[in-house]
Amino acid sequence: MTIQQELRQKLRPWDWFVLGVAVLSLALVIIETFVLLSPATFHALVVVDRFACGIFLVDVVVRWRREGWSRGFWKWGWLDVLASIPFDAAFRTLQLVRIYRIIRVLRALYKLQEVATGTSLTEKLLALPGVAFVMVLFSTTLMLEAERHAPDATIKTGGDALWWALTTVTTVGYGDTYPVTGEGRVIAAVLMLVGIALFGSMSAIITSKLILPKETKDHEEMRREVRALHAEIKELRDEMRKK
């Protein structure tokens, strides 16, 4: 079985579905953190959030079964169960649950990394924007928490944090919003490195897709020439033996 076949066995439709729900869940975290919602809108988000949490709990069982019901799964699996608790009005005082929820989303997005580390250049290219999207949302949340109460802060709202994250991960950096706290600067440094790595990887993959086909064609031509030479040498040997 090839590496590509093993990869496609791991990435079942269920994994893609959970990946989509994980991104949706992260978006809900962002909305609930930054946006002042009406009671009706909040109720709708709670329903969606509970649905996502149900999917996460089912995914825990699915992955446990894949591990052969091994006890070793629960070394980290208990965090997934804890992070699947919906943080509606009954759980808002448990800030730790919010942290674990974000951890759960990032752990679910490990499936995206499996795509990025595959052998197909197309799969890698498709995975990178997803990684960038997740990093933007996650860094937006962290940066707002680190900067919103700091004196002389330029990042005070969710919009400010999202604009900062977008300009940072794309390495544009307008400079109109920037962190002033130590924690914020650490987050900024990490996102800068991620942005450089993502765009460097994307450039390398695109270059490879443009160059590899030509190299493959050249290699095929060389193989045909070598086979032709072998055939000629064999014919010469046969003629010499006849003489």
Secondary structure, 3 states (H helix, E strand, C coil): CCHHHHHHHHCCHHHHHHHHHHHHHHHHHHHHHHCCCCHHHHHHHHHHHHHHHHHHHHHHHHHHHHCCCCHHHHHHHHHHHHHCCCCCCCCCCCHHHHHHHHHHHHHHCHHHHHHHCCCCHHHHHHHHHHHHHHHHHHHHHHHHHHHCCCCCCCCCCHHHHHHHHHHHHCCCCCCCCCCCCHHHHHHHHHHHHHHHHHHHHHHHHHHHHHHHHHHHHHHHHHHHHHHHHHHHHHHHHHHHHHC
